[in-house]
Amino acid sequence: MYTIGTKLFCEVLVMVRHIVSWSYKDGLTEEEKKAHAEMMQTELEGLKQCIDGIIEIKVYADLLSSSNRDVMLDSLFESEEALAAYQIHPEHQRLVRTVGALLQDRACVDYFV
């Protein structure tokens, strides 16, 4: 909240939830899937330290058998602009290329919270 003269204003910040899920490409062993999941978790969750605007970021790879994807990214950004900056950031783009070689069937949902 801030005041201009005698008027009190409330600034509303709108955060963005960014959820992405993937399936592994065919032919990977369970050991390879586990190793790739650990790498993705370390690398993607580490982006919080180098990209401004990320509030939280978490990778899930131990999904229930009822799931139709193998890996999920759940992240929260300060704003739609922060999400846009994340998507073009060189470190994120490096990971897009790395995980893109392992994964297929990307699904993404972004929404305001």
ABEGO torsion letter per residue (X at the ends): XBBBEABBBBBBBBBBBBBBBBBBBBGBBAAAAAAAAAAAAAAAAAAAAABBGBABBBBBABBBAABABABBBBBBBABAAAAAAAAABAAAAAAAAAAAAABBGBBBBBBBX
